[in-house]
């Protein structure tokens, strides 16, 4: 059975790739003066774990990186994700779950009884 590590890695790859795509798409829309991706949606990508891709995209595409009204909430969303992820990791560690734990064992170890 598969360990938890590949699942966690895949979720980060998907969320960060999607985030980079959204920032790229929004930049292209801005250049063409078309409908834009709402800033709230871009902020939510940081909450969902795509903050690494978001920060890279801001620098690479020169998009939103100097707009304080965007960057500050994005930084806050990034911090919330980091703290939330660390809290979840600590909770799981106390239950005996780590990145090497088999997926089939996670359900048994999470039982709150």
C-alpha positions in Angstrom: 0.0 0.0 0.0 1.1 3.5 -0.7 2.6 5.8 2.0 1.2 9.2 2.8 4.2 11.1 1.3 3.3 10.7 -2.4 -0.3 11.9 -1.7 1.0 15.0 0.1 3.5 15.7 -2.6 0.9 15.3 -5.4 -1.4 17.7 -3.6 1.3 20.3 -3.4 2.3 19.8 -7.1 -1.4 20.2 -8.2 -2.2 23.2 -6.0 1.0 25.1 -7.0 0.8 24.2 -10.7 -2.8 25.4 -10.7 -1.8 28.6 -8.9 0.9 29.4 -11.4 -1.6 28.9 -14.2 -4.1 31.2 -12.6 -1.6 34.0 -12.1 -0.4 33.5 -15.7 -4.0 33.6 -17.0 -4.8 36.7 -14.9 -1.7 38.5 -16.2 -2.7 37.6 -19.8 -6.2 38.9 -19.2 -4.9 42.1 -17.7 -2.6 42.7 -20.7 -5.6 42.2 -23.1 -7.9 44.2 -20.8 -10.3 41.3 -20.5 -12.2 39.7 -17.6 -9.8 39.1 -14.7 -9.5 36.4 -12.0 -10.9 37.9 -8.8 -8.2 38.7 -6.3 -10.1 36.7 -3.6 -9.6 33.7 -5.8 -5.9 34.3 -6.0 -5.8 34.7 -2.2 -7.6 31.4 -1.8 -4.8 29.7 -3.7 -2.4 30.5 -0.9 -4.9 29.1 1.7 -5.1 25.9 -0.4 -1.4 25.4 -0.3 -0.4 27.0 -3.6 1.4 29.9 -2.1 4.9 28.8 -3.3 3.7 28.8 -6.9 1.9 32.1 -6.2 5.0 33.9 -5.0 7.1 32.5 -7.8 4.5 33.5 -10.4 4.3 37.1 -9.0 8.0 37.5 -9.5 8.2 35.6 -12.8 5.3 37.3 -14.5 5.8 40.7 -12.7 2.1 40.4 -11.7 0.6 41.9 -8.5 4.1 41.9 -6.8 4.1 45.6 -6.1 0.4 46.0 -5.3 0.4 46.2 -1.5 -3.4 45.8 -1.4 -2.9 42.4 -2.9 0.5 41.3 -1.4 -0.4 41.9 2.2 -3.5 39.7 2.2 -1.6 37.1 0.1 1.1 37.0 2.8 -1.5 36.6 5.5 -3.1 33.8 3.6 0.3 32.2 3.2 0.9 32.5 6.9 -2.5 31.0 7.7 -1.7 28.0 5.4 1.7 27.5 7.0 0.4 27.6 10.6 -2.6 25.4 9.7 -0.3 22.8 8.0 2.1 22.8 11.0 -0.9 22.4 13.4 -2.3 19.5 11.3 1.2 17.9 11.1 1.5 18.1 14.9 -1.9 16.6 15.4 -1.1 13.8 13.1 2.3 13.2 14.7 0.6 12.8 18.1 -1.6 10.2 16.6 1.4 8.3 15.2 0.9 9.4 11.6 3.8 10.6 9.5 4.7 10.8 5.8 5.8 7.1 5.8 2.4 5.9 7.3 0.5 3.6 4.9 -2.8 5.1 3.7 -4.6 1.9 4.9 -3.4 2.7 8.5 -4.4 6.4 8.6 -8.1 5.7 9.2 -7.4 3.4 12.1 -4.9 5.8 13.7 -7.3 8.8 13.4 -10.2 7.1 15.3 -11.0 9.5 18.1 -12.3 6.9 20.5 
